[in-house]
Amino acid sequence: MATLEVKKADLAGPGIGDYTELERILPNDYRSLLTPRETQKAIFAAKNYIEENLCKELSLMMVTVPLIVDVESGVNDLLDRDGSRTPIQFHISNDFGKHPVDAQVVQAATKWKRMALRQFECKVGEGLCTDMRAVRKDYFLDHDHSCYVDQWDWERVIRPEQRNLSFLKEVVNRIWKVLVGAEKFVQEMFPKLMDPRYPNLPEKLTFLHAEEILDMFPDLPRKQRETQVLRKYPAVFIIGIGWPLADGLPHENRAADYDDWITDTLHETGKNTHGLNGDILVWNHVTKRRHELTSMGIRVNAETLKQQLEMSKLTEFLKFPYHQAIVKNEIPLSIGGGIGQSRTLMTLLRKAHLGEVSVTVWPKILKDMCAKKNIFVLE
């Protein structure tokens, strides 16, 4: 039985957290189905397919996205509301210190995208998609966590009456359709990916509320609950991440100022549920582990932003331009999310490690461990 402390420690999702455990978890009988050259061809073909079809399904346009932002803008994403993940910050002296700028490397483009909807004059039903790059320095580096982050970060303008679970599920299903299609697309290019050891993604997602999963496995911490659910349903969308559940803890910590995790959805579910956000997770048949592909949700409005900041004891954030723009209704209501590029490519190309599909830094202990198991990361 998990103690409350064990459950709390599991909230931020820092990865496995121990290389002894990771060595035990990584597969021993692994052989990449594609050569390095074939992998690169498949990566760019899959990326093009997903970008093109995601834009078609959700009426999005591709736009450029920042790597760094001004600290004073409040646009950077703090990821969690417990302060465990802090951005890289640096000072730009500029003009001999006369016009300095304090900047941060982006951790996610969540808030920037919503501001950009106004900049690019997106109307209801329209939105934008980005080929986003970011740095998250506080991750433990394992097989599916890296300090280098690549995502399709997208955002779409919605109407007030679309702030409900039905609309959320409709958008999630459209995204899932694209991912399932991408898998078939790369398999047509490289039939060897159709290996019977690695079943394809199911045509349909299973939708479950975080409260329902806690009811199923009340004594397990979050990641173990997800693991058990995925053994039954190989692809799920978990709804309502951030609101405190029946055990007093959220399914996972979420920032207070982008996704709406506080809205009461009792009238739609008939149960004690909250939140208009969620994650897509799949069962990774290569690593035999839970595997998160995307986090998304309907964004906060003026009312729920204030409520979530108050609940998180972060009302001082209301001074930032981004938060003021929401409170004053100066930027559109929206839905948005981030689809992990390398995470998705791991799934589609049957890879055991993020480093097989993206180039970043890894500690020697990890590279040596992987090499012994025929997992060769790019350098």
N, C-alpha and C positions, 0 to 999 in steps of 0.2 A: 504494500500500500504506500503510495507516495505521500510524503509529508507536505505541508503547506510550503515549506522552504524549498523543497525539490521542485514543486510546481512554479514557484516564483522564479527560480533560477532558469527555468525553461522558457520563460516568456519572451525574452529578447531574441532568441534564435541565433546564438553566436556560432552555430555549426557544431561539429562533433566535440571539439574542444580538447582532444587528447590524441597524440600521434600513435600511442600504443593501441588505442581503440580503433583508430583509422586503419592501421595495418591489418587488424583483424577483420575489418569490414570490407576493405577493397577486395574485389574478386581475384581468385588465384588462377583461374583457367581462362583469362581474358586474352583475346586476340582481336585487334581492330579489324572490322570488316572491310574498311577502305584504307588504301595507302595514303600517305600524307598529301600527295598530289591530288588524288581523287577526293580527299576530304575537303581541300580548298575549293575545288570545283563545285562540290555539293553545298558547301557553306554559302557561296555567293548566289548559287541558283536558288537555294531555299530562302535566303534573305530577300532576293528580288521578288520571289513568289509571294512571300508573306506581306511585304510592304505594299505591293500592287493590290493584292486581294483584300488586305485590311482596309486600305483606302476605299476600295469599291464597296465593301460591306457596310462601312460606317460613314461614308461620304467625307473622307478626310483628305487633306492635302499635305504633302511632305514639306517641312520647313526646317530651317537651321535652328540649332539649339545651343545655348551657352555652355562652356566648360567651367567658367568662373563667373561669380556674381558679387555684387557689392554687398558687404555685410549689412549696411544700413537699410537695404531693401527688405530684409526679412524673407526673401524669396527662397533661400536654401532650405532643403528638407532635413529636419532633425531625425527622421525615420521613426524614432520611438519617443515616448514622452517621459522616459526615465533618465535622459541625459547620458546614456551609455555609449552613444555613437556620436562623436563630435567631428565636424568637418575640418579639413586642412585649411588653415588661415595664413595669410601673408600680407605684408605691407608693401604697397607700391609708392615709393617716395615721390616720383613724378615732379618734374620741373623743380629739382633741388629742394623738394619738400614743401613747395608753395601750394601745390594742389594735389595732395596725397589721396590715395584710395586704399581702404582696407578691404581686401577681397577674400573670398572663400572658393575652394574647389567644390563644384557641385557634387552633392551626394545623390540627388535625384532631381528631376525637372518638374516635379509635381506642381508646385506653385507657379513656377515660371510659365508653364503651359496655359494655365487658366488666365493669367494676365495677357498672354499672347493671343488668346481668342479675340480680345478687343483690338489688339494691334493689327491683326490680319482681317478684321471686320467679318468674322465668322457669324453666320446667321443660325437660327434654330435648325438643328438637323445637320449642320456642317461642323467640321472640326479640323484638327491638325494632327500630324504624326511626325515623330522625330527619330533620327538615328542617334540616340543619346549615348554619351560616354561620361562616366563619373568615377570618383575614387571614394572608397569607404575603407578607411584605414583601421577600423576597430574590429574587423572580422577575424576570426580564427581561420587560417588558410587550410582548407581541406579539399575534398574532391569536387564539391559544388559550391564553395564559398571562395571568393577572390576579392582582393582589394580593388581590382579593376572591374567596373560594372558596365555592361552594354545592354541597352534596352530599346525596344520600340516604345517610347513614351508617347501616349496619344491623349487627346482631350476633345470633347464634343459638346456643343451648346445644346441645352435642353430647356423645355418649358417647365414651369412650376408643377404642373399636374403629372409630369413624368418622374417626379421624385418618389418612386415606389418600387417594391420588389418585382412586380411584373415586368416593368421596363428594364430593370437591372438584369433580370434573367434573359430577356430578349437580346440584349447587347452581348451578354456572356456567350449565348448560343451562337451568335454571329462570329465571334472571335474563335470559338471552338471549331466551327465549320472551316475557318481558314487554316487552323493548325492541322486538322485531320486531312485537309486537302494538300497541305505542304508535305505531309508524310508520304502520301501516294505519289506526289510529284517527284520527290527525290528517289523513290523506289523505281519509278519508270526510268530514271537516268541510270541508276545503279541497282539492278535486280538482286544483287548479292545482299542488299539490306533486308530482303524478305527472308530472314532467318527464323525458322520455327521456334527457336529459343526465346525470341523477343516479339511477342504478339503486338499487333498494331493497336493504336489508340482506339477506344470504342467510339462508335458513331455518335453516341449521346453521353452527355455529362450527367452525373448524379448531383442534385442540389441538396445540401444538408445545412441546417443552422448549427452554429457553434454550440448552442444549448442542447440540441439533439445529440451531438457527439459526446458532450459531457455526460448526458443521461446514459449513454451506452457504456461509457468507460469512466465512471466518476472518480476512480482511484488512481487513474493514470495521468501523468503530466502531458502537456499539449502535444509534443512530437510523437509520443507513444500512442496517444489517441488517434492522431492522423495516420500512423502506421497501421494500426488495427483496422481503421475504416477502409484504407486503400487495399487491404488484403481481400476485402469483400467487394468494394467498388473501385476498379482500377483508375478511375478519373472522377474527381469530385470538385465541386465549387462549394467552399465553406462560407456561409453567409454570417455576417455580424461579428466582425473581428475588432475588438477594442472595448466593447461594453463589458462590464463586470458580470460574470455568469453566476450560477447558483452557488458555486463554491467561493464566491467573493473575488475571483480573479478573472481578467479577460482571457479569451482564447490565446491572444498574443497582444503585446503592447503595440499601439498604433499612435502616430502623431495626432495631436488634437485639432490641427488646423487644415487638413485637406479632406480625407474621407469622412463621411457622416456615419458614425457608429453609435449615435445616441438616440436616433429617431425610433419611437415605439412602433413596432409593426404587428401588434396584437390583432388589429382589425383585418390584416391580410392572412395571418397564419393561424389565428385562434389560440396562439400560445404566447407565453411570456418571452417574446423575442424583440431584439433591438438591432438596428443597424442596416444601412443600405450599401454595404461594401462586402468584399470577400476575396478569396484566393482560389485559383485553379491549382490543384495538386494532382499528380499522376503517380502511378507505381512505376519506378524505373526497373525494368527487367534485367538490366545489365548489373547494376549495383544492388538490386533487391532492397531498395530503400524508397522512402517517400521522396518526392521531387517536386518542388514548387516551380511553376512556370510563370504565373502572373499574379499580381496584386492590383485590385481596381475597386472603383466604387463611385457612387453618386457623391458629389462634393458637398461640403457644408454650405448652408446659406447663412444669412446674417444671424438668425436666431440660434441655429445649432452650433455655429462657431463660438458664440459667446458661452453657450452651455458647456461645450466641451473644454474650452479654455478654463472656465470656472471649476469644473470637475477635476481638471488636471493641475489646478493652481498655477496657471500660466497666463493670467489675464494681462500681464505686462506686455504680452505680444501684440495687444491691440494697438500699440503705438506705431507698429510698422506699416508702411504704405500698402503692402499686400493685404493685411488684415483690415485696414481701413477701407480699402476698395470693396471688400466683401460686405462689411457693415453698412456702407453707404450705397450698396447695390450698383457700384460703378463697373463691375465686371460680370459677365454672364453666369447664370447657373450652368452647371456642367456635370458631365460624367467623364471619368478618365481612368487611366491606369498605365502600368508598365509591364511589358512582356519581356522577360529575360531572354536575350538573344542567345547567349552561350548555353544557358540552361535548356532552351528549346532545341538548339542544335545537338546538344548531348543526347536528347531523347530521339530526335529524328534520325540521327546517324549512328545510334547505338554505341555511344562512347561512355567510358567509365570515369572520365575526368574532364573538368572544364578546360584544363590546359591543353587538351587535344584539339580544341576548336578556337581558342583565343590565346594571345601572347601577353604574358604579364610576368610578375615576379613570384617565385616560389622558393621556400627555404630548401636548402640542400637535403635535409632529412626527408622531405616529402618527395623530391625528385628521385632520390636513391631508392626510396620505398617503392615508388611507382615503377621504376625501371626493372626492379626484381620481379614485378608482376606483369611485365610486358605492356605497361602503360607509359607511353613516351610523350611528355608534355613539350609543347613548342617553346623555343627560346629565340 
